[in-house]
């Protein structure tokens, strides 16, 4: 299966480049509730890439955890998920590792949010 961009065109080459960007709904959150994570995967021309498998991990600094699969990007290269906010260390950064895998090509990024009062 070849990778396709959001227009349905096959991506050129055997190892196309993918890039991943991620953001959260609340960079500074409350001490409980849910956080929403948004992920966008693009090709070298910044066009969304469909069908890319995305995983993430939420953890304290210097304490990585295994990745959890979210699913595959939609036709625009987008996927989102929600997770519970851990407010046990208010004021401390919470790290989110995000990984995208498309065949033999992968990309990763890291973002953070801070639970507050």
C-alpha positions as CSV (number, residue, x, y, z in Angstrom):
1,X,0.0,0.0,0.0
2,X,1.5,3.3,-1.0
3,X,1.1,6.4,1.0
4,X,-1.4,9.0,-0.3
5,X,-1.8,12.7,0.4
6,X,-5.1,14.3,1.2
7,X,-5.9,14.6,-2.6
8,X,-5.5,10.8,-3.0
9,X,-2.3,11.2,-5.0
10,X,0.4,8.6,-4.3
11,X,3.4,10.1,-2.6
12,X,6.5,9.8,-4.7
13,X,9.5,7.7,-3.8
14,X,9.9,4.6,-1.7
15,X,10.6,6.4,1.5
16,X,8.6,9.6,1.6
17,X,9.3,12.1,4.3
18,X,6.5,12.7,6.9
19,X,6.4,15.4,9.5
20,X,4.3,15.5,12.6
21,X,2.9,18.4,14.7
22,X,0.9,18.2,17.9
23,X,-1.0,20.5,20.2
24,X,-3.2,20.3,23.2
25,X,-6.5,22.1,23.9
26,X,-5.2,23.5,27.2
27,X,-1.4,24.2,27.5
28,X,-2.2,25.1,31.1
29,X,-5.0,22.9,32.4
30,X,-7.0,22.4,35.5
31,X,-6.1,19.8,38.1
32,X,-8.6,17.2,36.8
33,X,-10.8,16.6,33.8
34,X,-9.7,15.7,30.2
35,X,-7.1,17.0,27.9
36,X,-7.5,16.9,24.1
37,X,-4.4,16.1,21.9
38,X,-4.5,17.1,18.2
39,X,-2.0,15.6,15.7
40,X,-1.4,16.6,12.1
41,X,0.9,14.5,9.8
42,X,2.2,16.1,6.6
43,X,4.5,15.2,3.7
44,X,7.5,17.2,2.4
45,X,5.1,19.7,0.7
46,X,3.1,20.2,3.9
47,X,0.1,18.3,2.6
48,X,-1.8,16.1,5.0
49,X,-1.0,12.4,4.8
50,X,-3.9,9.9,5.3
51,X,-3.5,6.4,6.8
52,X,-0.5,7.1,9.1
53,X,-0.5,5.2,12.4
54,X,-0.2,7.5,15.4
55,X,0.7,6.7,19.0
56,X,1.3,8.8,22.1
57,X,2.6,8.6,25.7
58,X,1.8,11.0,28.6
59,X,4.4,11.0,31.4
60,X,6.3,13.1,33.9
61,X,9.7,14.5,32.8
62,X,12.4,11.8,32.8
63,X,9.9,9.0,33.3
64,X,8.9,7.8,29.8
65,X,6.0,5.4,29.4
66,X,5.1,3.0,26.6
67,X,3.3,4.5,23.6
68,X,-0.5,3.9,23.2
69,X,-1.9,3.6,19.7
70,X,-4.6,6.2,18.7
71,X,-5.3,5.0,15.2
72,X,-4.7,6.3,11.7
73,X,-4.9,9.8,10.3
74,X,-7.9,10.8,8.3
75,X,-7.9,12.0,4.7
76,X,-6.5,15.4,5.8
77,X,-3.7,13.9,7.9
78,X,-5.4,14.7,11.2
79,X,-6.2,12.6,14.3
80,X,-7.1,13.6,17.8
81,X,-7.6,11.8,21.2
82,X,-8.5,12.7,24.8
83,X,-6.9,11.5,28.0
84,X,-7.4,12.1,31.7
85,X,-5.4,15.0,33.3
86,X,-3.2,13.8,36.1
87,X,-3.2,16.7,38.6
88,X,-1.1,14.9,41.2
89,X,1.9,17.3,40.6
90,X,0.3,20.7,40.1
91,X,2.6,23.1,38.5
92,X,4.9,20.4,37.0
93,X,5.2,19.9,33.3
94,X,3.6,16.8,31.8
95,X,5.3,15.5,28.7
96,X,3.5,14.1,25.7
97,X,5.6,12.0,23.2
98,X,3.9,11.5,19.8
99,X,5.0,9.1,17.1
100,X,3.7,8.7,13.5
101,X,4.6,5.5,11.5
102,X,3.9,5.1,7.8
103,X,5.5,1.9,6.5
104,X,9.3,2.2,7.0
105,X,9.0,6.0,7.6
106,X,8.4,7.6,11.0
107,X,8.4,10.9,12.7
108,X,8.1,12.0,16.3
109,X,7.6,15.1,18.4
110,X,7.3,16.1,22.0
111,X,5.0,18.7,23.6
112,X,4.0,19.5,27.2
113,X,1.2,20.9,29.3
114,X,1.1,22.1,32.9
115,X,-1.7,21.2,35.3
116,X,-2.6,24.1,37.5
117,X,-5.3,25.0,40.0
